[in-house]
Amino acid sequence: MTLHLINKSPARSSALNDCLSVLEFDNNSASAILLIEDAVYAALNRSSYAYLQEKIKSLAIPCYVLKEDMLLRGLHAGLIESFSIVDYAGFVQLSIDYNKVQSWS
């Protein structure tokens, strides 16, 4: 069980796409994705990220976005339905719940 942390915006990094490609290949692993820092933009309902969001939906794995990073960037609404919002306490709990934490940048 792996929690995949993404911290870069898809506009500036291929980290999320690379992570999703690995997860597509290894579809039997119990994994989750947590978007933090600038990666939170990928959870917005924008057509520029539609291909990533379709990959996320097809994987049907738990996906989270860090509330504090959303609020810091002025993002209050418009998340796609695939993502759940977690606060710092939720981030810590996810880190405990998963055996490994893999950071992508």
N, CA, C and O atoms as CSV, one atom per row, in Angstrom:
chain,resi,resn,atom,element,x,y,z
A,1,MET,N,N,0.840,-1.175,0.000
A,1,MET,CA,C,0.000,0.000,0.000
A,1,MET,C,C,0.887,1.241,0.000
A,1,MET,O,O,1.725,1.422,0.884
A,2,THR,N,N,0.690,2.087,-0.998
A,2,THR,CA,C,1.540,3.254,-1.164
A,2,THR,C,C,0.696,4.514,-1.303
A,2,THR,O,O,-0.280,4.547,-2.053
A,3,LEU,N,N,1.088,5.541,-0.571
A,3,LEU,CA,C,0.508,6.867,-0.727
A,3,LEU,C,C,1.455,7.652,-1.634
A,3,LEU,O,O,2.629,7.841,-1.313
A,4,HIS,N,N,0.933,8.100,-2.757
A,4,HIS,CA,C,1.745,8.850,-3.721
A,4,HIS,C,C,1.497,10.345,-3.522
A,4,HIS,O,O,0.375,10.825,-3.682
A,5,LEU,N,N,2.553,11.071,-3.173
A,5,LEU,CA,C,2.476,12.521,-2.963
A,5,LEU,C,C,2.949,13.237,-4.209
A,5,LEU,O,O,4.047,12.990,-4.708
A,6,ILE,N,N,2.114,14.121,-4.699
A,6,ILE,CA,C,2.463,14.945,-5.862
A,6,ILE,C,C,2.464,16.388,-5.388
A,6,ILE,O,O,1.497,16.842,-4.777
A,7,ASN,N,N,3.557,17.123,-5.668
A,7,ASN,CA,C,3.623,18.505,-5.197
A,7,ASN,C,C,3.820,19.539,-6.303
A,7,ASN,O,O,3.892,20.733,-6.013
A,8,LYS,N,N,3.908,19.117,-7.542
A,8,LYS,CA,C,4.120,20.053,-8.650
A,8,LYS,C,C,2.882,20.123,-9.539
A,8,LYS,O,O,2.195,19.126,-9.758
A,9,SER,N,N,2.623,21.305,-10.034
A,9,SER,CA,C,1.524,21.516,-10.965
A,9,SER,C,C,1.779,20.736,-12.257
A,9,SER,O,O,2.918,20.668,-12.719
A,10,PRO,N,N,0.738,20.152,-12.841
A,10,PRO,CA,C,0.911,19.465,-14.126
A,10,PRO,C,C,1.386,20.406,-15.233
A,10,PRO,O,O,1.920,19.953,-16.245
A,11,ALA,N,N,1.195,21.699,-15.047
A,11,ALA,CA,C,1.668,22.666,-16.036
A,11,ALA,C,C,3.192,22.808,-16.003
A,11,ALA,O,O,3.793,23.263,-16.977
A,12,ARG,N,N,3.812,22.427,-14.901
A,12,ARG,CA,C,5.257,22.597,-14.741
A,12,ARG,C,C,6.033,21.292,-14.587
A,12,ARG,O,O,7.263,21.293,-14.613
A,13,SER,N,N,5.321,20.187,-14.430
A,13,SER,CA,C,5.995,18.925,-14.157
A,13,SER,C,C,5.154,17.771,-14.685
A,13,SER,O,O,3.929,17.863,-14.770
A,14,SER,N,N,5.823,16.697,-15.034
A,14,SER,CA,C,5.111,15.487,-15.472
A,14,SER,C,C,4.902,14.513,-14.311
A,14,SER,O,O,4.531,13.362,-14.539
A,15,ALA,N,N,5.130,14.947,-13.086
A,15,ALA,CA,C,5.079,14.062,-11.921
A,15,ALA,C,C,3.744,13.318,-11.813
A,15,ALA,O,O,3.736,12.102,-11.625
A,16,LEU,N,N,2.632,14.019,-11.927
A,16,LEU,CA,C,1.332,13.364,-11.807
A,16,LEU,C,C,1.122,12.381,-12.943
A,16,LEU,O,O,0.668,11.261,-12.707
A,17,ASN,N,N,1.435,12.764,-14.148
A,17,ASN,CA,C,1.287,11.876,-15.298
A,17,ASN,C,C,2.173,10.641,-15.143
A,17,ASN,O,O,1.737,9.525,-15.426
A,18,ASP,N,N,3.417,10.838,-14.693
A,18,ASP,CA,C,4.334,9.717,-14.478
A,18,ASP,C,C,3.795,8.772,-13.412
A,18,ASP,O,O,3.834,7.552,-13.576
A,19,CYS,N,N,3.298,9.332,-12.337
A,19,CYS,CA,C,2.715,8.529,-11.259
A,19,CYS,C,C,1.536,7.718,-11.779
A,19,CYS,O,O,1.437,6.521,-11.508
A,20,LEU,N,N,0.657,8.352,-12.513
A,20,LEU,CA,C,-0.520,7.665,-13.047
A,20,LEU,C,C,-0.130,6.549,-14.015
A,20,LEU,O,O,-0.774,5.500,-14.055
A,21,SER,N,N,0.915,6.779,-14.785
A,21,SER,CA,C,1.392,5.742,-15.713
A,21,SER,C,C,1.886,4.518,-14.949
A,21,SER,O,O,1.614,3.384,-15.344
A,22,VAL,N,N,2.602,4.743,-13.870
A,22,VAL,CA,C,3.069,3.633,-13.038
A,22,VAL,C,C,1.884,2.901,-12.418
A,22,VAL,O,O,1.859,1.671,-12.384
A,23,LEU,N,N,0.906,3.655,-11.929
A,23,LEU,CA,C,-0.267,3.042,-11.318
A,23,LEU,C,C,-1.106,2.274,-12.334
A,23,LEU,O,O,-1.706,1.254,-11.994
A,24,GLU,N,N,-1.154,2.750,-13.571
A,24,GLU,CA,C,-1.881,2.021,-14.624
A,24,GLU,C,C,-1.215,0.678,-14.894
A,24,GLU,O,O,-1.884,-0.335,-15.095
A,25,PHE,N,N,0.105,0.690,-14.895
A,25,PHE,CA,C,0.876,-0.532,-15.151
A,25,PHE,C,C,0.722,-1.526,-14.006
A,25,PHE,O,O,0.622,-2.732,-14.230
A,26,ASP,N,N,0.705,-1.014,-12.783
A,26,ASP,CA,C,0.634,-1.848,-11.580
A,26,ASP,C,C,-0.743,-1.701,-10.936
A,26,ASP,O,O,-0.858,-1.238,-9.801
A,27,ASN,N,N,-1.773,-2.093,-11.659
A,27,ASN,CA,C,-3.144,-1.832,-11.211
A,27,ASN,C,C,-3.607,-2.708,-10.048
A,27,ASN,O,O,-4.729,-2.534,-9.573
A,28,ASN,N,N,-2.790,-3.635,-9.581
A,28,ASN,CA,C,-3.193,-4.483,-8.455
A,28,ASN,C,C,-2.755,-3.929,-7.111
A,28,ASN,O,O,-3.121,-4.479,-6.071
A,29,SER,N,N,-1.988,-2.866,-7.109
A,29,SER,CA,C,-1.504,-2.346,-5.825
A,29,SER,C,C,-2.564,-1.453,-5.182
A,29,SER,O,O,-3.303,-0.740,-5.862
A,30,ALA,N,N,-2.613,-1.514,-3.873
A,30,ALA,CA,C,-3.539,-0.653,-3.116
A,30,ALA,C,C,-2.832,0.669,-2.875
A,30,ALA,O,O,-1.996,0.775,-1.978
A,31,SER,N,N,-3.156,1.659,-3.657
A,31,SER,CA,C,-2.483,2.954,-3.605
A,31,SER,C,C,-3.493,4.078,-3.489
A,31,SER,O,O,-4.695,3.888,-3.675
A,32,ALA,N,N,-2.976,5.245,-3.180
A,32,ALA,CA,C,-3.772,6.470,-3.148
A,32,ALA,C,C,-2.880,7.615,-3.600
A,32,ALA,O,O,-1.653,7.514,-3.575
A,33,ILE,N,N,-3.510,8.696,-4.009
A,33,ILE,CA,C,-2.791,9.893,-4.444
A,33,ILE,C,C,-3.207,11.050,-3.554
A,33,ILE,O,O,-4.387,11.224,-3.249
A,34,LEU,N,N,-2.218,11.840,-3.141
A,34,LEU,CA,C,-2.475,13.072,-2.390
A,34,LEU,C,C,-1.778,14.216,-3.103
A,34,LEU,O,O,-0.558,14.210,-3.264
A,35,LEU,N,N,-2.568,15.204,-3.532
A,35,LEU,CA,C,-2.020,16.400,-4.171
A,35,LEU,C,C,-1.766,17.452,-3.110
A,35,LEU,O,O,-2.652,17.791,-2.325
A,36,ILE,N,N,-0.539,17.966,-3.096
A,36,ILE,CA,C,-0.143,19.014,-2.163
A,36,ILE,C,C,0.519,20.145,-2.940
A,36,ILE,O,O,0.814,20.006,-4.127
A,37,GLU,N,N,0.747,21.262,-2.263
A,37,GLU,CA,C,1.407,22.434,-2.855
A,37,GLU,C,C,0.749,22.786,-4.189
A,37,GLU,O,O,-0.479,22.830,-4.265
A,38,ASP,N,N,1.534,23.039,-5.248
A,38,ASP,CA,C,0.966,23.461,-6.534
A,38,ASP,C,C,0.246,22.345,-7.290
A,38,ASP,O,O,-0.459,22.619,-8.261
A,39,ALA,N,N,0.409,21.110,-6.866
A,39,ALA,CA,C,-0.295,20.005,-7.528
A,39,ALA,C,C,-1.801,20.088,-7.320
A,39,ALA,O,O,-2.558,19.455,-8.056
A,40,VAL,N,N,-2.251,20.860,-6.327
A,40,VAL,CA,C,-3.695,20.958,-6.074
A,40,VAL,C,C,-4.447,21.490,-7.292
A,40,VAL,O,O,-5.643,21.234,-7.432
A,41,TYR,N,N,-3.776,22.220,-8.166
A,41,TYR,CA,C,-4.436,22.732,-9.369
A,41,TYR,C,C,-4.963,21.602,-10.252
A,41,TYR,O,O,-5.935,21.797,-10.982
A,42,ALA,N,N,-4.343,20.436,-10.198
A,42,ALA,CA,C,-4.765,19.303,-11.029
A,42,ALA,C,C,-6.127,18.767,-10.625
A,42,ALA,O,O,-6.762,18.055,-11.404
A,43,ALA,N,N,-6.587,19.090,-9.431
A,43,ALA,CA,C,-7.888,18.608,-8.959
A,43,ALA,C,C,-9.033,19.531,-9.368
A,43,ALA,O,O,-10.195,19.238,-9.088
A,44,LEU,N,N,-8.714,20.633,-10.022
A,44,LEU,CA,C,-9.755,21.566,-10.448
A,44,LEU,C,C,-10.414,21.093,-11.731
A,44,LEU,O,O,-9.787,20.432,-12.559
A,45,ASN,N,N,-11.652,21.427,-11.883
A,45,ASN,CA,C,-12.413,21.063,-13.061
A,45,ASN,C,C,-12.037,22.005,-14.206
A,45,ASN,O,O,-12.741,22.971,-14.497
A,46,ARG,N,N,-10.917,21.698,-14.842
A,46,ARG,CA,C,-10.414,22.492,-15.970
A,46,ARG,C,C,-10.146,21.571,-17.144
A,46,ARG,O,O,-9.650,20.457,-16.974
A,47,SER,N,N,-10.472,22.036,-18.318
A,47,SER,CA,C,-10.286,21.204,-19.504
A,47,SER,C,C,-8.818,20.896,-19.776
A,47,SER,O,O,-8.510,19.875,-20.391
A,48,SER,N,N,-7.907,21.756,-19.330
A,48,SER,CA,C,-6.483,21.521,-19.573
A,48,SER,C,C,-5.960,20.300,-18.828
A,48,SER,O,O,-4.915,19.758,-19.189
A,49,TYR,N,N,-6.673,19.860,-17.792
A,49,TYR,CA,C,-6.255,18.682,-17.030
A,49,TYR,C,C,-7.195,17.501,-17.243
A,49,TYR,O,O,-7.132,16.522,-16.499
A,50,ALA,N,N,-8.048,17.577,-18.228
A,50,ALA,CA,C,-9.060,16.539,-18.449
A,50,ALA,C,C,-8.440,15.169,-18.703
A,50,ALA,O,O,-8.960,14.164,-18.219
A,51,TYR,N,N,-7.345,15.107,-19.447
A,51,TYR,CA,C,-6.738,13.808,-19.736
A,51,TYR,C,C,-6.194,13.161,-18.471
A,51,TYR,O,O,-6.265,11.941,-18.324
A,52,LEU,N,N,-5.648,13.965,-17.551
A,52,LEU,CA,C,-5.170,13.419,-16.275
A,52,LEU,C,C,-6.341,12.965,-15.412
A,52,LEU,O,O,-6.283,11.922,-14.762
A,53,GLN,N,N,-7.382,13.748,-15.417
A,53,GLN,CA,C,-8.552,13.420,-14.609
A,53,GLN,C,C,-9.234,12.148,-15.106
A,53,GLN,O,O,-9.770,11.381,-14.307
A,54,GLU,N,N,-9.217,11.920,-16.414
A,54,GLU,CA,C,-9.773,10.682,-16.959
A,54,GLU,C,C,-8.940,9.478,-16.524
A,54,GLU,O,O,-9.485,8.419,-16.212
A,55,LYS,N,N,-7.628,9.643,-16.507
A,55,LYS,CA,C,-6.754,8.566,-16.026
A,55,LYS,C,C,-7.053,8.259,-14.561
A,55,LYS,O,O,-7.125,7.097,-14.160
A,56,ILE,N,N,-7.223,9.305,-13.779
A,56,ILE,CA,C,-7.515,9.137,-12.350
A,56,ILE,C,C,-8.827,8.385,-12.164
A,56,ILE,O,O,-8.903,7.457,-11.359
A,57,LYS,N,N,-9.846,8.777,-12.895
A,57,LYS,CA,C,-11.149,8.107,-12.791
A,57,LYS,C,C,-11.054,6.640,-13.203
A,57,LYS,O,O,-11.669,5.777,-12.577
A,58,SER,N,N,-10.294,6.360,-14.244
A,58,SER,CA,C,-10.188,4.979,-14.723
A,58,SER,C,C,-9.454,4.082,-13.727
A,58,SER,O,O,-9.709,2.879,-13.680
A,59,LEU,N,N,-8.557,4.645,-12.941
A,59,LEU,CA,C,-7.835,3.853,-11.948
A,59,LEU,C,C,-8.697,3.516,-10.740
A,59,LEU,O,O,-8.473,2.502,-10.080
A,60,ALA,N,N,-9.673,4.354,-10.450
A,60,ALA,CA,C,-10.592,4.146,-9.321
A,60,ALA,C,C,-9.848,3.913,-8.009
A,60,ALA,O,O,-10.172,2.994,-7.257
A,61,ILE,N,N,-8.851,4.752,-7.742
A,61,ILE,CA,C,-8.134,4.682,-6.469
A,61,ILE,C,C,-8.464,5.924,-5.653
A,61,ILE,O,O,-8.866,6.940,-6.220
A,62,PRO,N,N,-8.305,5.866,-4.351
A,62,PRO,CA,C,-8.574,7.057,-3.537
A,62,PRO,C,C,-7.647,8.214,-3.907
A,62,PRO,O,O,-6.438,8.036,-4.050
A,63,CYS,N,N,-8.230,9.386,-4.057
A,63,CYS,CA,C,-7.466,10.585,-4.395
A,63,CYS,C,C,-7.844,11.697,-3.426
A,63,CYS,O,O,-9.016,11.890,-3.101
A,64,TYR,N,N,-6.836,12.417,-2.976
A,64,TYR,CA,C,-7.034,13.461,-1.976
A,64,TYR,C,C,-6.313,14.728,-2.395
A,64,TYR,O,O,-5.367,14.702,-3.182
A,65,VAL,N,N,-6.787,15.833,-1.848
A,65,VAL,CA,C,-6.146,17.129,-2.060
A,65,VAL,C,C,-6.049,17.809,-0.700
A,65,VAL,O,O,-6.987,17.755,0.096
A,66,LEU,N,N,-4.917,18.446,-0.439
A,66,LEU,CA,C,-4.694,19.072,0.866
A,66,LEU,C,C,-5.415,20.413,0.941
A,66,LEU,O,O,-5.147,21.331,0.167
A,67,LYS,N,N,-6.321,20.495,1.880
A,67,LYS,CA,C,-7.187,21.670,2.055
A,67,LYS,C,C,-6.387,22.958,2.237
A,67,LYS,O,O,-6.677,23.967,1.595
A,68,GLU,N,N,-5.396,22.925,3.098
A,68,GLU,CA,C,-4.627,24.139,3.394
A,68,GLU,C,C,-3.922,24.678,2.150
A,68,GLU,O,O,-3.829,25.892,1.971
A,69,ASP,N,N,-3.425,23.787,1.291
A,69,ASP,CA,C,-2.767,24.246,0.068
A,69,ASP,C,C,-3.776,24.809,-0.927
A,69,ASP,O,O,-3.462,25.742,-1.666
A,70,MET,N,N,-4.980,24.251,-0.952
A,70,MET,CA,C,-6.042,24.821,-1.799
A,70,MET,C,C,-6.390,26.236,-1.338
A,70,MET,O,O,-6.442,27.169,-2.139
A,71,LEU,N,N,-6.624,26.374,-0.045
A,71,LEU,CA,C,-7.027,27.670,0.494
A,71,LEU,C,C,-5.928,28.711,0.327
A,71,LEU,O,O,-6.207,29.876,0.046
A,72,LEU,N,N,-4.690,28.294,0.500
A,72,LEU,CA,C,-3.556,29.201,0.336
A,72,LEU,C,C,-3.500,29.772,-1.082
A,72,LEU,O,O,-3.026,30.890,-1.287
A,73,ARG,N,N,-3.973,29.017,-2.036
A,73,ARG,CA,C,-3.965,29.440,-3.439
A,73,ARG,C,C,-5.294,30.053,-3.872
A,73,ARG,O,O,-5.491,30.349,-5.051
A,74,GLY,N,N,-6.189,30.239,-2.935
A,74,GLY,CA,C,-7.474,30.869,-3.233
A,74,GLY,C,C,-8.445,29.968,-3.958
A,74,GLY,O,O,-9.374,30.449,-4.608
A,75,LEU,N,N,-8.245,28.669,-3.858
A,75,LEU,CA,C,-9.107,27.704,-4.536
A,75,LEU,C,C,-10.121,27.184,-3.530
A,75,LEU,O,O,-9.779,26.404,-2.640
A,76,HIS,N,N,-11.347,27.610,-3.670
A,76,HIS,CA,C,-12.371,27.250,-2.695
A,76,HIS,C,C,-13.397,26.262,-3.233
A,76,HIS,O,O,-14.097,25.607,-2.460
A,77,ALA,N,N,-13.486,26.154,-4.540
A,77,ALA,CA,C,-14.501,25.287,-5.137
A,77,ALA,C,C,-14.017,24.831,-6.504
A,77,ALA,O,O,-12.970,25.267,-6.982
A,78,GLY,N,N,-14.775,23.965,-7.115
A,78,GLY,CA,C,-14.469,23.531,-8.472
A,78,GLY,C,C,-13.631,22.281,-8.563
A,78,GLY,O,O,-13.018,22.025,-9.599
A,79,LEU,N,N,-13.588,21.485,-7.492
A,79,LEU,CA,C,-12.864,20.227,-7.541
A,79,LEU,C,C,-13.630,19.194,-8.343
A,79,LEU,O,O,-14.861,19.177,-8.334
A,80,ILE,N,N,-12.908,18.341,-9.029
A,80,ILE,CA,C,-13.579,17.223,-9.680
A,80,ILE,C,C,-13.991,16.230,-8.600
A,80,ILE,O,O,-13.405,16.199,-7.518
A,81,GLU,N,N,-14.976,15.440,-8.894
A,81,GLU,CA,C,-15.564,14.557,-7.886
A,81,GLU,C,C,-14.635,13.438,-7.438
A,81,GLU,O,O,-14.898,12.813,-6.411
A,82,SER,N,N,-13.567,13.163,-8.164
A,82,SER,CA,C,-12.656,12.076,-7.812
A,82,SER,C,C,-11.815,12.361,-6.573
A,82,SER,O,O,-11.222,11.444,-6.005
A,83,PHE,N,N,-11.757,13.622,-6.150
A,83,PHE,CA,C,-10.886,14.003,-5.044
A,83,PHE,C,C,-11.660,14.327,-3.779
A,83,PHE,O,O,-12.712,14.966,-3.814
A,84,SER,N,N,-11.114,13.872,-2.667
A,84,SER,CA,C,-11.614,14.227,-1.347
A,84,SER,C,C,-10.642,15.225,-0.734
A,84,SER,O,O,-9.438,15.165,-0.984
A,85,ILE,N,N,-11.163,16.128,0.056
A,85,ILE,CA,C,-10.327,17.139,0.709
A,85,ILE,C,C,-9.917,16.630,2.089
A,85,ILE,O,O,-10.749,16.157,2.864
A,86,VAL,N,N,-8.624,16.735,2.379
A,86,VAL,CA,C,-8.111,16.387,3.706
A,86,VAL,C,C,-7.324,17.564,4.260
A,86,VAL,O,O,-6.724,18.337,3.513
A,87,ASP,N,N,-7.338,17.686,5.588
A,87,ASP,CA,C,-6.523,18.713,6.242
A,87,ASP,C,C,-5.202,18.081,6.679
A,87,ASP,O,O,-4.920,16.932,6.338
A,88,TYR,N,N,-4.388,18.833,7.437
A,88,TYR,CA,C,-3.095,18.299,7.861
A,88,TYR,C,C,-3.244,17.040,8.710
A,88,TYR,O,O,-2.448,16.109,8.585
A,89,ALA,N,N,-4.252,17.007,9.566
A,89,ALA,CA,C,-4.479,15.806,10.379
A,89,ALA,C,C,-4.806,14.608,9.474
A,89,ALA,O,O,-4.371,13.487,9.741
A,90,GLY,N,N,-5.570,14.851,8.406
A,90,GLY,CA,C,-5.877,13.799,7.448
A,90,GLY,C,C,-4.639,13.338,6.691
A,90,GLY,O,O,-4.489,12.152,6.397
A,91,PHE,N,N,-3.756,14.280,6.379
A,91,PHE,CA,C,-2.483,13.974,5.722
A,91,PHE,C,C,-1.672,13.035,6.612
A,91,PHE,O,O,-1.148,12.025,6.142
A,92,VAL,N,N,-1.572,13.366,7.876
A,92,VAL,CA,C,-0.837,12.522,8.824
A,92,VAL,C,C,-1.474,11.137,8.898
A,92,VAL,O,O,-0.771,10.126,8.892
A,93,GLN,N,N,-2.799,11.090,8.968
A,93,GLN,CA,C,-3.482,9.799,9.056
A,93,GLN,C,C,-3.242,8.960,7.805
A,93,GLN,O,O,-3.030,7.752,7.906
A,94,LEU,N,N,-3.272,9.579,6.637
A,94,LEU,CA,C,-2.981,8.843,5.408
A,94,LEU,C,C,-1.564,8.287,5.425
A,94,LEU,O,O,-1.329,7.162,4.984
A,95,SER,N,N,-0.625,9.070,5.932
A,95,SER,CA,C,0.769,8.626,6.017
A,95,SER,C,C,0.908,7.420,6.937
A,95,SER,O,O,1.780,6.574,6.733
A,96,ILE,N,N,0.060,7.343,7.936
A,96,ILE,CA,C,0.059,6.200,8.862
A,96,ILE,C,C,-0.643,4.998,8.230
A,96,ILE,O,O,-0.196,3.861,8.384
A,97,ASP,N,N,-1.737,5.251,7.525
A,97,ASP,CA,C,-2.548,4.184,6.952
A,97,ASP,C,C,-1.850,3.409,5.829
A,97,ASP,O,O,-2.132,2.229,5.623
A,98,TYR,N,N,-0.953,4.063,5.114
A,98,TYR,CA,C,-0.257,3.427,3.997
A,98,TYR,C,C,1.147,3.021,4.419
A,98,TYR,O,O,1.826,3.761,5.130
A,99,ASN,N,N,1.579,1.842,3.979
A,99,ASN,CA,C,2.892,1.310,4.360
A,99,ASN,C,C,4.049,2.169,3.873
A,99,ASN,O,O,5.053,2.335,4.565
A,100,LYS,N,N,3.891,2.709,2.672
A,100,LYS,CA,C,4.951,3.525,2.065
A,100,LYS,C,C,4.381,4.843,1.599
A,100,LYS,O,O,3.202,4.955,1.264
A,101,VAL,N,N,5.257,5.849,1.586
A,101,VAL,CA,C,4.910,7.157,1.022
A,101,VAL,C,C,5.945,7.444,-0.066
A,101,VAL,O,O,7.148,7.487,0.194
A,102,GLN,N,N,5.450,7.638,-1.291
A,102,GLN,CA,C,6.310,7.915,-2.446
A,102,GLN,C,C,6.073,9.343,-2.902
A,102,GLN,O,O,4.956,9.704,-3.274
A,103,SER,N,N,7.131,10.162,-2.875
A,103,SER,CA,C,7.031,11.544,-3.351
A,103,SER,C,C,7.462,11.620,-4.811
A,103,SER,O,O,8.467,11.037,-5.218
A,104,TRP,N,N,6.677,12.353,-5.579
A,104,TRP,CA,C,6.962,12.572,-6.997
A,104,TRP,C,C,7.209,14.059,-7.214
A,104,TRP,O,O,6.455,14.900,-6.724
A,105,SER,N,N,8.257,14.374,-7.943
A,105,SER,CA,C,8.506,15.785,-8.262
A,105,SER,C,C,9.118,15.947,-9.628
A,105,SER,O,O,9.391,17.070,-10.053
